[in-house]
Amino acid sequence: MKKKFLLLLFSLLSLSLIIISFILFSRDRVAFVLPDLPDEMIFRMAVPEGGISYSVEIVRESDFDSRKEYDLIINHSDLAIENENVISYSFDYVASYSPLISKLENMSTVLLYDEENEMEKELCTFLESNLPLFKAISYKGAVNERNAGDFSSLIDEGDVVIASSIYDCYALVESIGNSLVLDYLDACVFQENERIIFTACPDWNALISSALSL
């Protein structure tokens, strides 16, 4: 009786391993191609992760091998990849911040944005329409050390600050201690990681699933 039970258990485990192996090896293969960034930056970046139906390989552009077969290639680099299954992804503010609306809707949020940048203005309009406790602080071009104080006085202590571009308002962000929301590109270069409460990035799973279904 014991031998039959062990044999049955072994058979079930073997069958489970076969099924799992089949699922793993039959998944679509996705390559996410990035510039030649340092390991620590890639580690901090919100890159896509694998799912039940696909696996994701993070590839630096200098390591990309066009001879490898992928079901989908997301080209997030300057590398010219000629293939019919390539998505050349360019940054989209609205697509990146959309997944965060539900998390920010009950928070007092402040957007720092360049009023001369059309994409940042579009982000401002989008957030204003979707966040009830929202205010915007605009600047032209950039905020420097000389005028950072003028802008910081408009930010309350409990505000969550969304910086459209950390490079343009770094002096202001550095002068305050507020929690931050940065996009997935800026977050990987910002040193004060403990201040970042959310990272804005595209819904990679939706983007990949949609592309693979075409």
Salt bridges, closest charged atoms under 4 A:
ASP39 OD1 - ARG60 NH2 2.29
GLU57 OE1 - ARG29 NH2 3.50
GLU57 OE2 - LYS68 NZ 3.48
ASP65 OD1 - ARG67 NE 3.07
GLU118 OE2 - LYS121 NZ 3.45
ASP156 OD2 - LYS135 NZ 3.81
ASP159 OD2 - LYS135 NZ 3.61
GLU192 OE1 - ARG195 NH1 3.38
